[in-house]
Amino acid sequence: MQSTAKQEQNLSNDQGQALVKLARLTLENKLKQADGQSEAELQTILSDPELQNKQGTFVTLHLQDRLRGCIGSLLPEKPLCESVRENALNAALKDPRFTPLTAAELDKTHIEVSVLTDPQVLDYTDDQDLLARLRPNIDGVILQQGMARATFLPQVWEQLPQTSQFLSQLCLKAGLSADAWKKEHPQILTYQAQYFEEPK
């Protein structure tokens, strides 16, 4: 599956699927001590210059249709391949919400990779203006207030389709009150994502 909200990355489906395979192989090599031989099959795609570009990525793991780990990097600090490897391991082993993924669970785990555009500050005047400016199913949102910070990927709109509810849950994720987006005028940044997943 491929979804594009804004074609800044221009990754093909084959390139995106290569990143998904890379995430799985990284976890297999870590959790199952695989010999890495199968990873050689990906080298033609992984050597693609576009996959060496620096972009933010997230790796999301689902087990039996439930979130099992999700960690990423919002800023373009590392090449795509390196970022996906690192975030796959972090999502599986270091998401503080979950116990580390086991080798047995990996076989039943569904992997999704999101490739992000660079976050941009969203200027808005008040809470109603913010509601009007955000684009459901298109924008990923970063909310910052002091030391508090949280993000929701664009895919989260599927679970929280109402913009007010989306923002309230994002505030709670950041450790703020649910109505902080109305009362405290937090900084808002938006980004878009291309995302790729394994066949279900």
TORVEX-781591 format. One record per residue (C-alpha): residue in one letter; x, y, z. Coordinates in steps of 0.001 Angstrom, whole numbers, plus 500000, padded with zeros to 6 digits. Example, Ala and Ser with C-alpha at 12.3 -4.5 7.8 and 13.67 -1.06 7.14 Angstrom:
2
+-------+--------+--------+--------+
: torza :      X :      Y :      Z :
+-------+--------+--------+--------+
:     A : 512300 : 495500 : 507800 :
:     S : 513670 : 498940 : 507140 :
+-------+--------+--------+--------+
//
This chain:
200
+-------+--------+--------+--------+
: torza :      X :      Y :      Z :
+-------+--------+--------+--------+
:     M : 500000 : 500000 : 500000 :
:     Q : 501214 : 503475 : 499180 :
:     S : 499613 : 506746 : 500219 :
:     T : 500970 : 510117 : 499245 :
:     A : 499697 : 513412 : 500482 :
:     K : 502404 : 515562 : 499038 :
:     Q : 504849 : 514364 : 496431 :
:     E : 508071 : 515752 : 497856 :
:     Q : 509710 : 512372 : 498340 :
:     N : 508748 : 510811 : 495014 :
:     L : 509623 : 507349 : 496206 :
:     S : 508257 : 504589 : 493990 :
:     N : 506264 : 501739 : 495463 :
:     D : 509236 : 499432 : 494847 :
:     Q : 511530 : 501763 : 496777 :
:     G : 509033 : 501989 : 499626 :
:     Q : 508611 : 498228 : 499743 :
:     A : 512396 : 497897 : 499862 :
:     L : 512387 : 500030 : 503010 :
:     V : 509674 : 497835 : 504541 :
:     K : 511704 : 494709 : 503715 :
:     L : 514761 : 496359 : 505187 :
:     A : 512881 : 496968 : 508432 :
:     R : 511827 : 493315 : 508641 :
:     L : 515274 : 491964 : 507790 :
:     T : 516827 : 494250 : 510395 :
:     L : 514507 : 492831 : 513040 :
:     E : 515013 : 489239 : 511887 :
:     N : 518773 : 489652 : 512052 :
:     K : 518478 : 491104 : 515558 :
:     L : 515829 : 488829 : 517070 :
:     K : 516522 : 485595 : 515223 :
:     Q : 520232 : 485967 : 514527 :
:     A : 519511 : 485447 : 510828 :
:     D : 522580 : 485170 : 508670 :
:     G : 521727 : 488263 : 506649 :
:     Q : 522060 : 486393 : 503372 :
:     S : 518598 : 487459 : 502210 :
:     E : 519498 : 491091 : 502773 :
:     A : 521897 : 490866 : 499837 :
:     E : 518855 : 490592 : 497566 :
:     L : 517911 : 494149 : 498458 :
:     Q : 521234 : 495785 : 497686 :
:     T : 520271 : 496859 : 494166 :
:     I : 517334 : 498844 : 495480 :
:     L : 518983 : 499963 : 498702 :
:     S : 521908 : 501425 : 496791 :
:     D : 519428 : 503705 : 495006 :
:     P : 520603 : 507309 : 495613 :
:     E : 517057 : 508366 : 496566 :
:     L : 517181 : 505966 : 499495 :
:     Q : 520329 : 507683 : 500734 :
:     N : 518594 : 511052 : 500976 :
:     K : 518118 : 512343 : 504495 :
:     Q : 514455 : 512301 : 505522 :
:     G : 512476 : 511707 : 508668 :
:     T : 510983 : 508235 : 509016 :
:     F : 508712 : 506308 : 511372 :
:     V : 508424 : 502543 : 511732 :
:     T : 505104 : 501257 : 513060 :
:     L : 504497 : 497704 : 514246 :
:     H : 501073 : 496097 : 514635 :
:     L : 500326 : 492728 : 516199 :
:     Q : 496827 : 491341 : 515666 :
:     D : 495693 : 494780 : 514486 :
:     R : 496932 : 496443 : 517684 :
:     L : 499800 : 498854 : 517975 :
:     R : 502939 : 497030 : 519145 :
:     G : 505506 : 499782 : 518706 :
:     C : 506005 : 503061 : 516876 :
:     I : 509131 : 505176 : 516950 :
:     G : 510597 : 507559 : 514433 :
:     S : 512560 : 510667 : 513676 :
:     L : 510778 : 513819 : 512570 :
:     L : 513820 : 515609 : 511216 :
:     P : 515940 : 514622 : 508187 :
:     E : 519081 : 513800 : 510165 :
:     K : 520067 : 510439 : 508642 :
:     P : 519888 : 508673 : 505260 :
:     L : 516619 : 506829 : 504711 :
:     C : 518124 : 503359 : 504949 :
:     E : 519956 : 504118 : 508176 :
:     S : 516921 : 505850 : 509649 :
:     V : 514625 : 502902 : 508873 :
:     R : 517051 : 500379 : 510382 :
:     E : 517396 : 502420 : 513572 :
:     N : 513699 : 503124 : 513973 :
:     A : 512729 : 499513 : 513296 :
:     L : 514951 : 498405 : 516177 :
:     N : 513718 : 501199 : 518425 :
:     A : 510045 : 500479 : 517666 :
:     A : 510545 : 496799 : 518430 :
:     L : 512787 : 497050 : 521460 :
:     K : 512677 : 500542 : 522969 :
:     D : 509114 : 501848 : 522764 :
:     P : 508482 : 502583 : 526464 :
:     R : 504797 : 501706 : 526108 :
:     F : 505545 : 498056 : 525365 :
:     T : 507767 : 495168 : 526359 :
:     P : 510454 : 494312 : 523774 :
:     L : 509181 : 492402 : 520765 :
:     T : 510075 : 488704 : 520753 :
:     A : 511174 : 486527 : 517850 :
:     A : 507908 : 484590 : 518078 :
:     E : 505879 : 487793 : 517865 :
:     L : 507856 : 489047 : 514881 :
:     D : 506385 : 486365 : 512622 :
:     K : 502904 : 487759 : 513337 :
:     T : 503879 : 491432 : 513258 :
:     H : 502802 : 493775 : 510475 :
:     I : 505325 : 496479 : 509567 :
:     E : 504691 : 499935 : 508142 :
:     V : 507273 : 502557 : 507176 :
:     S : 506426 : 506256 : 506859 :
:     V : 508695 : 508688 : 505010 :
:     L : 508147 : 512297 : 506044 :
:     T : 508473 : 515699 : 504474 :
:     D : 510292 : 518348 : 506496 :
:     P : 508038 : 519841 : 509215 :
:     Q : 506812 : 523386 : 508587 :
:     V : 505499 : 525844 : 511166 :
:     L : 501761 : 526449 : 510819 :
:     D : 500807 : 530035 : 511598 :
:     Y : 497338 : 530474 : 513089 :
:     T : 495510 : 533147 : 515038 :
:     D : 493256 : 531215 : 517419 :
:     D : 491728 : 527801 : 518023 :
:     Q : 489078 : 528212 : 515322 :
:     D : 491687 : 529270 : 512784 :
:     L : 493753 : 526211 : 513716 :
:     L : 490776 : 523937 : 513144 :
:     A : 490273 : 525486 : 509726 :
:     R : 493911 : 525244 : 508659 :
:     L : 494628 : 521621 : 509527 :
:     R : 493917 : 519111 : 506759 :
:     P : 492541 : 515781 : 508004 :
:     N : 494090 : 512690 : 506394 :
:     I : 496852 : 514848 : 504899 :
:     D : 498762 : 516582 : 507667 :
:     G : 500883 : 514973 : 510315 :
:     V : 500968 : 517323 : 513289 :
:     I : 503646 : 518225 : 515825 :
:     L : 502436 : 520105 : 518907 :
:     Q : 504924 : 521884 : 521188 :
:     Q : 504354 : 523844 : 524374 :
:     G : 507380 : 524541 : 526523 :
:     M : 509135 : 521237 : 527069 :
:     A : 506041 : 519252 : 526077 :
:     R : 506002 : 517798 : 522569 :
:     A : 504107 : 515117 : 520690 :
:     T : 503208 : 514143 : 517162 :
:     F : 500555 : 512179 : 515317 :
:     L : 501272 : 510763 : 511866 :
:     P : 498713 : 511466 : 509128 :
:     Q : 497438 : 507893 : 509503 :
:     V : 496092 : 508749 : 512981 :
:     W : 493261 : 510719 : 511367 :
:     E : 491713 : 507336 : 510559 :
:     Q : 491161 : 506762 : 514298 :
:     L : 490516 : 510426 : 515182 :
:     P : 488697 : 511986 : 512216 :
:     Q : 487401 : 515043 : 514079 :
:     T : 490027 : 517776 : 514198 :
:     S : 489139 : 518882 : 517721 :
:     Q : 489408 : 515316 : 519014 :
:     F : 492672 : 514828 : 517116 :
:     L : 494164 : 517899 : 518784 :
:     S : 492858 : 517008 : 522237 :
:     Q : 494390 : 513546 : 522081 :
:     L : 497640 : 515024 : 520798 :
:     C : 497715 : 517389 : 523771 :
:     L : 497191 : 514475 : 526143 :
:     K : 499986 : 512555 : 524441 :
:     A : 502259 : 515543 : 525060 :
:     G : 501323 : 515538 : 528749 :
:     L : 499162 : 518662 : 528493 :
:     S : 495504 : 519170 : 529296 :
:     A : 493121 : 518105 : 526546 :
:     D : 492091 : 521708 : 525865 :
:     A : 495620 : 523148 : 525784 :
:     W : 495313 : 523611 : 522014 :
:     K : 492438 : 526024 : 522677 :
:     K : 493835 : 527921 : 525656 :
:     E : 497615 : 527953 : 525389 :
:     H : 498275 : 528581 : 521671 :
:     P : 500959 : 525882 : 521351 :
:     Q : 503349 : 525869 : 518419 :
:     I : 502041 : 523692 : 515599 :
:     L : 504116 : 522207 : 512798 :
:     T : 502787 : 520061 : 510001 :
:     Y : 504317 : 517531 : 507638 :
:     Q : 503100 : 514993 : 505122 :
:     A : 503990 : 511337 : 504687 :
:     Q : 504373 : 508621 : 502127 :
:     Y : 503743 : 505329 : 503807 :
:     F : 504319 : 501756 : 502781 :
:     E : 503256 : 498546 : 504465 :
:     E : 503536 : 494808 : 504176 :
:     P : 500625 : 492959 : 502552 :
:     K : 498042 : 492023 : 505159 :
+-------+--------+--------+--------+
//
